[in-house]
Amino acid sequence: MRKGEIAEMEEEDLERECGNCAHFFPASMEPTEFGICLDDEEFGPFIEGLFERSDYASCRDLIERKKFSGDREPCDEYEEMETIEIDDDTELGRSLKKLMEAGELTPDTFEEALLKEQIRNIDWTTIPVDSHEADLKNPDPEKRDQAISSLSGLIAMGNKEAFRVLFKFLRDLPVPGTIEAVHFKKRLLRLLHRPETRDVLTPYLLDELYRTPSNNTTRQWMSDILTFFEHVPVEQISSRLEAMIQEGKFSYRLRKRIEEILER
């Protein structure tokens, strides 16, 4: 099969509907029948982000309000999609060739393959996180938790700005006064803790250990902090921990565990 052969799908197979219009853009990064019209002036400020970075988050509410099914009858501004040349040696080309050989290449599967290729090419390390940062302050717990999950996923992909935002969120939380607050902090620490972030987290956790009162409510949180310190070079934590012991901040049980950490 030659370069461009896949893209030259018979034009008569493309029905005159919104989904086959040049202005139609998928409403999410997941395969879906819904889309938005980029000819709508309200999307003007977001078009560059949508095309270059698949930045759906910046206009998520607008998309939810404006999205529609691609099989809708088009308006007078309908423009048929242009043909695209695709190299068979690319991952996209191989996917389309496989679909064609299986007799499954249709406008819908073609669009789905293009969307997957677009997602593959996103640089997750630099994708903006502003909308997630805003949602961390949302009074709706569901939106806040969704932002936390999104940020943790980006952290796993090497996005340093996502780490900065989620770490600042944890650092700004008050000392936990309930078991729910303890579990929340434990979860955030688990999402943030990676070998490459350990040096950043260590000073914060030393301060957190110092300011957190030792009681039945905070016991799990303090235990997680000490578990973290078991993987930190002793020279980074010894002076602070020894000073805390001298101040008599800890119960006998906690003091013994800290001494075991320092004796490694």
C-alpha positions in Angstrom: 0.0 0.0 0.0 1.4 3.4 -1.0 1.7 6.5 1.0 -1.6 8.3 1.1 -3.6 5.3 -0.1 -5.4 5.0 3.2 -6.5 8.6 3.3 -8.1 8.4 -0.1 -11.3 6.9 1.2 -14.1 7.2 -1.3 -15.7 10.6 -0.9 -19.2 9.2 -1.4 -18.8 7.3 1.9 -18.8 10.6 3.7 -22.3 11.7 4.5 -23.2 15.3 4.7 -23.4 15.6 8.4 -21.6 17.7 11.1 -19.3 14.9 12.0 -17.7 15.1 8.5 -17.4 18.9 8.6 -13.9 20.5 8.7 -15.1 22.6 11.7 -16.1 19.6 13.8 -13.8 18.7 16.7 -14.1 15.8 19.1 -15.6 16.9 22.5 -13.1 14.8 24.5 -9.9 12.8 24.1 -11.9 9.6 24.5 -13.6 8.3 21.4 -17.1 9.8 21.2 -19.9 10.7 18.8 -20.1 14.2 20.3 -18.1 17.2 19.2 -18.0 21.0 19.0 -18.0 23.4 16.2 -14.8 25.4 16.0 -16.5 27.9 13.8 -18.4 29.0 16.9 -16.7 32.3 18.0 -16.9 31.3 21.7 -14.2 28.7 21.1 -11.9 31.3 19.4 -9.7 31.8 22.5 -9.2 28.1 23.0 -8.7 26.8 19.4 -4.9 26.9 19.6 -4.8 25.0 22.9 -7.2 22.4 21.6 -5.2 21.7 18.4 -1.7 22.0 19.7 -2.0 20.5 23.3 -5.5 18.9 23.3 -6.2 21.3 26.2 -9.8 20.4 26.8 -9.6 21.5 30.5 -9.3 25.2 29.7 -12.8 25.2 28.2 -14.4 22.1 29.7 -17.6 23.8 30.9 -18.1 25.5 27.5 -17.6 22.2 25.7 -20.2 20.5 27.9 -22.7 23.3 27.1 -22.0 23.4 23.4 -21.3 19.8 22.4 -23.6 18.0 20.0 -23.8 14.7 18.1 -21.8 14.4 14.9 -24.7 12.9 12.9 -26.6 16.2 13.1 -27.7 17.9 9.9 -25.0 20.5 9.0 -25.5 24.2 8.7 -24.8 26.4 5.7 -21.1 26.8 6.8 -20.5 23.1 6.2 -17.0 22.3 4.7 -16.1 18.8 3.8 -12.9 17.5 5.5 -9.8 17.6 3.4 -8.0 14.4 2.5 -4.9 13.7 4.6 -1.7 11.9 3.5 -0.6 9.3 6.0 2.7 7.4 5.8 2.3 3.6 6.2 5.5 3.5 8.2 4.0 5.4 11.1 2.0 3.9 14.0 -1.1 5.6 12.7 -0.5 4.3 9.2 -0.1 0.7 10.5 -3.3 1.0 12.6 -5.3 2.2 9.6 -3.8 -0.5 7.3 -4.9 -3.1 9.9 -8.4 -1.7 9.9 -8.6 -1.7 6.1 -7.4 -5.3 5.9 -10.0 -6.3 8.4 -12.7 -4.4 6.4 -13.3 -2.2 9.4 -12.1 1.2 8.0 -15.0 3.6 8.2 -15.2 7.3 8.8 -15.9 6.6 12.5 -12.9 4.3 13.0 -10.7 6.6 10.9 -11.6 9.5 13.2 -11.0 7.4 16.3 -7.6 6.4 15.0 -6.7 10.0 14.3 -7.8 11.0 17.8 -5.7 8.3 19.4 -2.7 9.4 17.4 -3.2 13.0 18.6 -3.3 11.8 22.2 -0.1 9.8 21.7 1.7 12.9 20.5 0.7 15.1 23.4 3.7 16.2 25.5 2.3 15.4 28.9 5.3 16.9 30.7 4.4 20.4 29.6 0.6 20.3 29.4 -0.9 23.2 31.4 -2.4 22.4 34.8 -4.1 25.8 35.5 -7.6 24.4 35.4 -6.7 21.5 37.8 -5.1 24.0 40.2 -8.3 26.0 40.2 -10.4 22.9 40.8 -8.4 22.0 43.9 -10.1 25.0 45.6 -13.6 24.0 44.3 -16.1 23.5 47.2 -17.4 20.4 45.3 -15.4 17.4 46.7 -15.9 15.5 43.4 -14.3 18.2 41.3 -11.5 18.5 43.8 -10.8 14.8 43.8 -11.0 14.7 40.0 -8.3 17.4 39.9 -6.1 15.5 42.4 -6.4 12.3 40.2 -5.5 14.3 37.0 -2.5 15.9 38.6 -1.2 12.7 40.1 -1.5 11.1 36.6 0.5 14.0 35.1 3.1 13.7 37.9 3.6 10.1 36.9 4.2 11.3 33.3 6.9 13.7 34.5 4.9 16.9 34.6 6.9 19.1 37.1 4.2 21.8 37.3 1.6 19.2 38.3 3.9 18.2 41.2 4.4 21.8 42.2 0.7 22.5 42.3 -0.3 19.3 44.2 2.6 19.6 46.7 1.7 23.2 47.4 -1.9 22.1 48.0 -0.7 19.5 50.6 1.8 21.9 52.2 -1.0 24.5 52.7 -3.3 22.1 54.5 -3.6 22.6 58.3 -2.5 20.0 60.9 -5.0 17.1 60.6 -7.6 17.3 63.4 -9.8 14.4 62.2 -9.2 10.9 61.0 -10.7 12.0 57.6 -8.1 14.7 57.3 -5.4 12.2 58.2 -6.5 9.8 55.5 -6.6 12.7 53.0 -3.0 13.7 53.8 -1.9 10.1 53.6 -3.4 9.8 50.1 -1.7 13.0 48.9 1.7 11.9 50.2 1.3 8.6 48.5 0.6 10.3 45.2 3.5 12.7 45.5 6.1 10.3 46.8 8.6 9.2 44.1 12.3 8.7 44.3 12.9 11.9 42.3 10.6 14.0 44.6 12.0 12.7 47.9 14.5 15.6 48.5 11.7 18.1 48.0 9.3 16.3 50.4 11.8 15.7 53.2 12.0 19.3 54.6 8.2 19.6 54.5 7.7 16.3 56.4 10.3 17.2 59.0 8.3 20.4 59.7 5.0 18.4 59.6 6.3 15.9 62.2 7.4 18.8 64.4 4.1 20.7 64.3 1.7 17.7 64.5 0.6 16.7 68.0 1.0 13.0 68.8 -2.4 11.4 69.6 -4.7 8.6 68.5 -6.1 10.7 65.6 -2.7 11.6 64.1 -0.9 8.3 64.8 -1.4 7.0 61.2 -0.1 10.2 59.7 3.0 10.3 61.9 3.6 6.7 61.1 3.5 7.4 57.4 6.0 10.2 57.8 8.4 8.0 59.7 8.0 5.3 57.1 9.0 7.9 54.5 12.1 8.8 56.6 13.2 5.1 56.5 14.1 5.7 52.8 15.9 9.0 53.3 19.7 9.3 53.9 20.2 9.7 57.6 22.4 12.8 57.2 19.4 14.7 55.7 17.2 14.1 58.8 19.4 13.3 61.8 19.9 16.9 63.2 16.2 17.8 63.1 15.1 14.5 64.5 17.7 14.5 67.3 16.6 18.1 68.2 13.0 16.9 68.4 13.9 14.1 70.7 15.9 16.5 72.9 12.7 18.6 73.2 10.8 15.6 74.4 8.2 16.0 71.7 7.5 12.2 71.3 6.0 9.4 73.3 8.4 6.6 74.3 7.1 4.4 71.4 7.6 7.1 68.7 11.0 8.0 70.2 12.2 4.4 69.9 11.1 4.2 66.3 12.9 7.5 65.4 16.1 6.2 67.2 15.9 3.0 65.1 15.7 5.2 61.9 18.7 7.2 63.0 20.7 4.1 63.8 20.5 2.7 60.3 
